[in-house]
Amino acid sequence: MQIFTIKNTANRDMKNYKNIFLLLLVFLANVFVLKADVRVYSFKIQPSYLAPGGGLNVPKLNAKTPFKIAVSLSRSMFSNGAYESGACKVTLVYAGYNGTTELGTRDVTSADFNGTGFLTIGMDAELAAGIVNGGLYLRFTYFDTPQQKLLTQERNNESIPLKYTGPRAPISDLFTYPALNQFEVGVKLPNEEIELKWRKSELGGASTVNITIYEIETTYPGNPSSIIISKQQVPNTGSLKLDAAALQALKVKLSFDYHFSYYVVIETLEGMNGKSGLFCFVNEHPGLWPDDVPNSYPHAFWIFRPDSSGSGYGELKVKWLVDRINASNVSIDLYNEDGTFNRNLISSTPNTGNFMLPKTNNVPLGPFYQFKITSIENPSEYGFSEVFHHYLD
């Protein structure tokens, strides 16, 4: 019994020794794996290109940004006093909202160290015009002797941010809908949407924007604007759809009444911004909104409309939304209240959204009329105004 016990104790000791030896091998292997021949000691923007408080200074929005960086490298010494290999590759990378771009690469050899353990290299680079956000980091490639292979580090945890310090002039042509000279934005049915559109590429690569719609009463000069809609951190896709019924709930005025005008402002977190021109929301379907009088002509498209129920000094004036008809030029006809044709007012006029015919005795004052507008290039596209009363104001 005693011999059996001694034998078992010896076997257990051998197993413990083997386990300890295996753990030691794993530990040593990890030590050698983590051991690099050359390392990045520091990565800095040279002082003359620094922004106040740190980061790369971007002083101009519409110009390239040249700059210089300094990268310090170190390599270890063997016990015999010789140095390990210093061969490596340093790549400067810009990281923005739309991915990464390599700005420059420097190949380093052991000879560059001049027999020492430290080396500082300078690199010239530049950012393209319009880049005002994101950051810079190093992509570092070196040969690791214990693993006998090239390793690459994406050192983005040491990223240097960009800081735009130039003027924040508004982008005048940022909006495509409503455009700067577009005075009407048509509101369709209450359950349909209005789509604001802008040039997203003009905003320096921003991924999100803040959008605000202001109302201003223009009756009295100097009246302050009031915010009716404010949306924060909207994806910068170039468009935003607004529910027409929501606009109605916000008591947006749907008419040609320019006493109440609106404008849209877009801003990025970096301070870039753009502003639309003044416009009014136009009700395209008068009979389908609360408290509106239905159109008495059942075939009306409710797209085109007279300037007012009166006709000033007897002239005929009509306004329409130019983006509601596919036309460079249009013809304008006058119809009677019952929908029968009366006369052609003009055979062709540019699709500008405005037309006026001076007073003529051929169109008697007093009756109710209606305008019809037809595309010259696409005659199947046409629309009627609401019925209006032709009288002297």
N, C-alpha and C positions, 0 to 999 in steps of 0.2 A: 504493500500500500504506500509506503513512504517513497519508493523509487518512482511509482506512477505519479505521485504528487509533484516530485521534483521535475519530472519530464514535462508535465503540463505547465508548470511555472516558467520553464525555459522557453517553451513554445510561445507563451504569451509575451515574454520579454522580446523575443525575436520579432513578433508581429508589431509590437509597439515601436521598436527601432526602425522597422521598415516604414511605418506610417510617418514617423518623425522625419525620416530621410526623404520621403516623397514630398512632404510639406515643405521641407527645406529647398528641394529642387524647384517646386512651384514658385516659392518666394524669390529664389535667385533668378529664375527665368523671367519673372515679372520685373525685377529690378533691371535686367539687361534690356528687356523690351522697351521699358520707359526711357532708357538712356539714349539720348540723341547725340549725334556727332557735332551739330551746330544748333544754336538756339537764337530766337529773337529776344534781344535784351530790352529794346524800347522802340516805339513807333510814334513819331511826332510830326506835326505840321511846323515848318520853320516859322519863327516868331513874327516876321513881317506879313505873314498871310493869316494870322490868327484873328478871329473876331473877338470883340469884347466879351469876356466871360468864358472864352474857349470856343473851339470848333473852327472850321474853315470859314473864312470871311468871303461871302459872295456879295460884292458891292453893286453889281449891275444886273438887271433882269434880262435885258436883250443883248447881252454880250458874253463872250467866252470868259471863263475864270481860270487864268493860269496860276499855278502855285507850285511849291516845292515841299517835299517831305524828307525827313531824315530817319533812317532805320539803323539801329545799332544791333550788331550780332556778336555772339560770344561762342567760343569753343573750348572744350576741356583739355587738360594736359594729362599725358600719360605719366606713370611713375618714373620713367626714364628722362623726363623733361621735354619730350617731344609733344607736339599738339595733334589732336585728332583732325580729321578732314574738315575743312570749312566750306566744301562745295555745297551750294544750295541755289535756289531760285526764289526771288522775291517778286510778287505781282501785286500791284495796287489795284483794288477793286472798288468801283462805285456801286452801292446798293440803293435802289430807289423803289418806288411803288410798282414799277413795271419790270422788276428783275435786276440783274447785275450786269455790269459792263467793265471789262478790263481796261485800265487807263495807262498801263505801262508795266514792263517786266525788266528785271535786272538779274543776269546770271553772275553768280559769285564763285570764285575759285579759291583754293587754299592760298595761292600766291598773293591774292588781294590782302590777306591778313599781314603780310610782311614779317612773318615769323612771330607774331604776337597772338594773344588770345582774344583780342577785341578788334572790331572793325565797324566804322560808321559810313554808310553810303548815302548819297543824296540822289533823289529822283525828281525830275521835272514832269509835270502833268498839267492837264487842263480839263475843265468841265465844259460841256456844250452850253450854248446860250439857252436860257429859260429854265435851267436846273437850279432850284432853290431849296430843295429838301432832300432827305435821305442821309447817307453817311458813307465814309470811306473805311475800308479795312484791308488787311494783308492776307493774301493767299501764299502760304510758305511751303516750299517743297525742298526736301533734303533726303540724303541717303542714310538710312539707319543701319549701322554695321551689324548689331546683334541679329536683326531680322533679315539682313541682306536684301533689302528692297527699298524703293523710294516711297516716302510717306508725304502726304499733303495735309496741311492744317488750314482750315478756313477760320481765321482768327477774328470772326465777326463779333466776339464778345469784347473786343477792344476797339470797336468802331468809333470813328471821329465824326460828329454830326456836322452838317452844313448849316450855316446861319446867314440868311439874307439880311443885309444891312442897308440896302438901297432904298430909294423912294418907292412908295406904294401907290403909284399912279393907277387910277381905274383903267380897266381894259374897255375901250369905248365900243368895240364891235364884238363883244362877247356873245350877245344874244342873237340867235337866228329866228326865234319866235317867242315873243313878239320882236320883230326887227326894230331898229331905231326909229324909222319913219312909218311904222305901222301903228295907226291910231285906233284901230278896233280889233278886239279879240272876241270872236264869236263864241257864245255859249249855246250849246245845243240843248238836247233834252235834259231834264234834271238828273237822269241816271247815267248820262254820258260824261266824258272826261275832256278836260283841256290839257294839252301837253305843252309845257314850256320846254324850249330847246336852247342849248348853248354849246359853244365850242370847247369841249372838255380839255383839248390839247393845249389851250391857252393858259391853263391854270397850273403850269409848272409840274405836272405829274401828280397833283393832289388826288388822293383816293376818296376823300369825302369833302363835302362843301356844306356851308350853312346858307339857307335860302329864306329870304324875307320878302313879303309883298306889303308894300306901303300904299295907303290911301291918302290923297291930298285934295282938299277943297280949293279949287283955283279961283273962286269968286273974289276972294280978298287976298291980294299979294302978301306974302309973308306968313301965311297960315302954316302951322307945323304939320308934318306928316304923322300919320298914326299907323301902327302895325296891325294888319288884319290876319296875317299868317306868318308864322316863323317855324321853320323846320331845321333841326340841328343834325349834323353828321349824316347828311344824305349822300349815298354813293354817287361819285362823280361819273355818271354814265352819259352825261350830255342831255338828259331829258328828265322831266318830272311831270307826272300826270296828277291833275287835281280834279276831284269830283265836283261837277257843276252844282249839285244839290248842296254840297258843303259850302260853296261860295255863296249860294242863296241864303243859307242859314247864318252866314256871317254878315248878312245885309249888304252884300256887294250890289251896287247899283247897276242894273242891266239896261242900258239905254245908250243913246247918242248924247247924253248930257255930259259935256266936257267940264261942267262945274265940278264933277267928281271924277278925278283921274287916278290912275294907279301906276306904280312902277315896281320892278323886281330888282333885288340886290343879291348877288352871290358872293360869298367870301370863303376863303380857305383858312385853315389854321395858321398858315404862314403869313397871312395878311393880304394876299392877292385878292382882288375883287373886281367886279364888273356890274354895271347898272344898265337896265333897259331904259328906253325912252318912255315918255308918258303915253298912256293908252286908256281907253275905256272898254268895259265889258259890254258887248252887244247881245241882246236877247234875240236869238234867231227864231224862236217859236213863241210868239206872244200869247197864243191861245192855250198854251200848255203849262203856263205858270200861274200860280195863285194871283187873283185880282187883276188878271189881264183880260182884255176883251178879245174874244176869238176872231180870227180873220173871216170875213163874210164870204170870201171867194174860196170854195172848197179845194181848188186845184193848186193853190199857192204853195210854193216850197218854203216860204218864210226865210228866204236867203237875202233878198234885196229889199230895200226899204226906202221910203222917201225921207228927205232931210227933216221935214216937220209936217204937221197936218195943214198948216197954212203955206202960202206960196209967196210970201214977201210982197213984192210989187207986181205980182202976176207972172213971174218967171216960173219955170218948172225945174225943180232941183231934185236930184236923186243921188243917194249914196248906196254903196254896196261893198261887200267884203271880197277883195280881189282874190283871196286864196280859196274861195268857194266855187270857182269856175276855172276850167282849164282853157285859158284864152290870153292871147296878147292883145287882141282887139275885140270889141263887142259891138253889137247893134242894140239900139234901145227903141222899143215900141211903147205906145200908149194904148191901154185897153180900157174899155168902159167898166163900170162897176159890176155888170152882169157877166163879164168875162168875154165880151165880144171885142173884136179888133177895132181900134179907132184910127190910128195913123202911126207911121214910122217917124220917130223924132230925129234919129240920126242913123245912117246906114253903117258907119264904122267909126269908133272912137277908142283910144287906148284904154286898156283895162287898168285904170288908175283908182277906181273906187268913187269917182266924183264926176258929175255931169250937170250942166245947167243950160236950159234953153231960154233965151230972153222972151219976154211977154209977146204973145202973138194972138191976134183975134181969131185964128183958126182953131184955138182950143178955148172954148167958152169957160168963163168963171162960173162957179156954182155947182156943177155936177161932181160926183165922186168918180175917181179914176184909179188906175193901177198901172205900174210899170212892168214891162217884161224885158229882161236882158238876155241876149243870146250870144254864145261864143261864135266868132267869125270862123275860127279854125276848126272848131268842133261843134257844129250846129245842134247836135243832140243834147248838148249841155246848155241849159237855160234855167231861169227862175223868175218868179213874180214877187213884186213887193206887196205889202199890205195895201188895202184900199185906203185912199186918202181923199180929203176934201180940198178941191182946188178953189181957193178964195183969196182975197186980198187981206193981209194982216192990218 
